[in-house]
Amino acid sequence: MRFRTRHRPAPDGENVLPLINVVFLLLVFFMVAGALERADLFAVTPPETAVEATPEDRHGVLLLAADGRLALADQPVERSALATAVQAWRAANPEQILTVKADATAEALEVVALLEDLRAAGVPQVVLLAEAAR
């Protein structure tokens, strides 16, 4: 007696398509989300603090690197031209508060001198940014 063998049709792959769509959507999401994060002009590691606060707007950040380099609103600034650059920034952004992000290895005297230069340039309020302690 001979039995008939049944041939099952091969799956057509329709069950895999929604999974592929979700994976590609996640890929696109993370590519866009990663591109939205702005990086500083140069690497600055702020000192640690127990208080958690971050600047709301990146345009008001003044960076101070460990070697003394400065950048205001992602533009390099020479120390001699700092007062002019800060006054121009304040004229363009009168409501914003200037945030100083100094490297943790920068000398304290240099940070204090920078804050005094900002006061002399007419900046009424400055926020000194620090990293939350872990």
N, C-alpha and C positions, 0 to 999 in steps of 0.2 A: 504494500500500500504506500502510495506516494503522497506526501503532504505538500500542499502548496505553500511556498514561502511568501510571506507578505513583505513587500518593500515599503518601509516607512519613508515618507518624504523628508528630506533634509530640512532642518529649521531655516527659515529665510532671514533670520537676524533682526526681525522687527522689534523684538524685546530688548535689544541692545541699544537701539537708537535713542530712546529717552535718556539712558545713562550717559551716552556720549554727549548729548546736548547739555546735560547738567555739568559735566566735566569741563566742556569748553566755556560755558557761561562762568563757571568759577575761575577758570584760567584768565578770562578777559577781565573779570572783576578784580582779581589780585594784580594784574598788570596795570590797570588804571589806578587802583588804590596806591600801589607802590610808586607810581609816577607823580602822584599829587603831593607827596612829601617833599618839602624843600630842604636842601642841605645848606649848611653854613658855607661861607666863602672859603674859610680855612678851619681846620679842626680846633675846637675849643672845648675843654672839659671844665665845666663850672665846679666850684667847691660844693661840698655836701651841706645840707641843712635839714632840720626836722620839719620845717614848714613846706607845704606843697603849693606852689603857685607857678604858673607859666604865663608868658606874654600872650595876649590875645591876638596881636597883629604883628607879623614878622617885619613889617616896614619900620617899626620903631626900635629895632635892636641894634645896639652898638657893640661890636665884637672887639675884645682885647685878647690877642694871642699871648702865649708865654714869652715870645721874643719881642713883644711890643708893637706888633702890627695892629692896625685898626681898620675896621670896616663898618660903615654906616649904611643901613638899608641895602646890604649885599654889594656895596661899592667900596673898594679900598680907599682909605683916607690917610694922608700923611698927618703926623702930629701937628705940624706947623699950620696946616690948613683945616684943622678940626673945628675951630670956632666958626669959620665961614661956612663949612659944610653943615654944621649943626644948625646955624641960623637959617640957612636955606631950607633944611629939612623941616624946621619948625614953622617956617612961612608956608610950606606946602601942606603940613599936617598939624594945624594948631591945636586940635583936640587930643592928639595922641600923646601918651606918656613915653618918654624915652627909657628903654630897658638896656642896662649894661650887662653884657654876658662876658665875664672875664674868665680866663683859664685859671684852674685851681693852682697851677704852678707859677702863675704870674706873681711878681713881688707885690706885697701889700702897699708899699710906698708908691708903686706905679699906679695901682688902682685908685689910691687916695688922690694922687696928682691928677689923674684923669677926671675924677669927680669934681675936683676944684676947678679944672679947666672948663668943665661943663657948666658949673655955677657961674664962672666968669663970662661964659658965652650967653648967659641969660636963660638957661634951662631951669624952669621953676621946680620941677619934680623929676626925680630919677629913681628907677627901680633897679636894684642890684640883684641879678638872677643867680640862684644857687640850685644845685641838684639835690633832690630828696635823698636822705641817708637810707641805705639799704640795710 
